[in-house]
């Protein structure tokens, strides 16, 4: 990882299908207004993120912009996510039409609910 700890390195990404499926199968599901989070503790010294944005949300420009926004939210708040976990974020349609700040609040509220549930 980088020196500053604020980047988003390759090791912090879920990239393989089986990694996503493992989080879906064994992780906790947290519903939020704009997102659905699947969270599974990973016993690594860092969090890992996977993002899925369906074609139902919009054209590729809209989907890619939303993925960039979600990565930035994760990058800016990854130190607040404890214990370390694998996190899969599924965006809902409404996420494409709101400000990044609203998505971030929704994300942090969902993480907080997960933390208090477990």
Buried (B, 14 or more C-beta within 10 A) or exposed (E): EEEEEEEBEEEBBBEEEEBBEBBBEEBBEBEBBBBBBBBBBBEEEBBBBBBBBEEEBBEEEBBEBBBEBBBBBBBEBBEEBEEBBBBBBBBBEBBBEBEBEBBBBBBBBBBEBBBEEE
